Amino acid sequence: MATPSYNWVSVDLAALRHNFSALKAWVGHTVQVMAVVKADAYGHGLVPAAQAFAAAGAETFGVAEMEEAVTLREAGLGGEIVVLFGAPSMAAAEVVRYNLSPVVFGPESLTALSQAAVAAQQEIGVHLKIDVGMGRLGVLPAEATAMAAAIQATPGLYVAGLLSHFPQADLAQGGTEEQYHAFAKVRDAVAALAPRASLAHIANSAAVLRFLNTHATMVRPGISLYGYYPSAVSIRPEVTFKPAMGFHTQVLQVKEVPVGYGVSYGHRFVTQRPSRLAVLPVGYDDGYLRSLTNRAQVIVRGQRAPVVGTICMNACMVDVTDVAGVTPGDAVVLMGESGGETIDADEIAGWMGTISYEVLCLFGSRNRRVYSGAADATPGKSDC
């Protein structure tokens, strides 16, 4: 167990299981749900999050890179693991060894994958990536059937699935319907060439909630698994998510300062009254970015209090003049709920000028995590 620190991130595994179950109920029993656990499960912890989703019924998992996939297998995770950024040539043998499903988005990796499969006397099922408008990885629709044919003709390889990605499903307007039509057209054409390509997945969290006709045979939610809607236009009252992550610290010092007192670097905040300041041992090294300066709020003793002055590398100051009785050691909620007040990742993202995804990754990757709600009811497990 890691040495305790002033700051920690709480992760509610029961909330993760709830979110997966809510999505599964929403899409129905005929559609599979891939649990996307890339980027250390959006800061929630790769292995604990994947295990929580597996306990809720997940059988397919999405990671970005081979290292994540290998970590999951070595932790004992079963099911299919789709490596969304594919496998570099030097990792082809590990694809076979760990029974992984790499995404292919060009001919570059086929030779190495084929050699590894043939050497092991096995077959590798790959997922072919189609670019229908994201402008990122994938072959263009016009090139898809030729690429599928090339895979089918390569010894030891076959097309197990097709995927793409929506760039605008979380916007009020966009070309999502047209992009899905292009994807479906490719899917139908490839089906004649690759009869084992039974999986088709393109719907991210926003499309899962907004564009029900795009669910295909599998959906690929990310942010919604962790308790958040992708955007305001994607909110569906019928589907209730539970944010799984909180961010916590404690008061390090409380001090009384006079009117006109400058606070922190550059004196970007000057008191307008005699004030009581609480110093918190959290700063941009902990993911609490300088962009939160004079914008953020925290919850202490069940009340909101503003962050004042420039946020430092390992510290920030909070004006607790209007919060009675604050003393060193008091618990502080940077993200989460306390005393009927809630600060979530969406609100923090608004202060930062970013999105909830980045907030979760920042906080989760920079701080010790403490888990609750495990299926085996083991409390207080932590990692760093």
MOWOHU-V947383 format. One line per field, one symbol per residue. ss: DSSP state (H for helix, E for strand, L for the rest). psi: psi as a letter, one per 40 degrees, with the letter a starting at -180 (. if undefined). burial: # if it has 16 or more other C-alpha atoms within 10 Angstrom, else .. Layout:
# MOWOHU-V947383
ss->???
psi->???
burial->???
This chain:
# MOWOHU-V947383
ss->LLLLLLLEEEEEHHHHHHHHHHHHHHHLLLLEEEEELHHHHHLLLHHHHHHHHHHLLLLEEEELLHHHHHHHHHLLLLLEEEELLLLLHHHHHHHHHLLLEEEELLHHHHHHHHHHHHHLLLLEEEEEEEELLLLLLLEEHHHHHHHHHHHHLLLLEEEEEEELLLLLLLLLLLLHHHHHHHHHHHHHHHHHHLLLLLEEELLLHHHHHHLHHHLLLEELLLHHHHLLLLLHHHLLLLLLLLLLEEEEEEEEEEEEELLLLEELHHHLEELLLLEEEEEELLLHHHLLLHHHLLLLEEEELLEEEEEELLLLLLLEEEELLLLLLLLLLLEEEEEEEELLEEELHHHHHHHHLLLHHHHHHHHHHHLLEEEELLLLLLLLEEEL
psi->hihiidiihhhhddddddddddddddeieehihhhhfiffffeehddddddddddeehehihididdddddddeeehaahhhhdeahideeddddddegigihheiededdddddddddefiihhihhhhheedfbiiiiddedddddddddehheiihdiiiahheeeeidiifddddddddddddddddddgeegehhhdhaddddddgdeedbeiigicdddeeiidideehhdehhihhehihiaihdihihiiiehihahefehhieihihhhhhfhaddeegideehediiihhfeiiiihiihhideiiihhfdehhehiheiihhdhaihfeihhiddddddddfaidddddddddeeihhhiifidefhieiii.
burial->.....###################..#...##########################.#########.###.##...##.########...######..########..#########.....###########...#####..##.###.##..################.....#..##.###.##..##..#..#.#############..##################..##....###############.......###....#.#...################.###.##################.#######....#....######.#...########.##..####################.......###
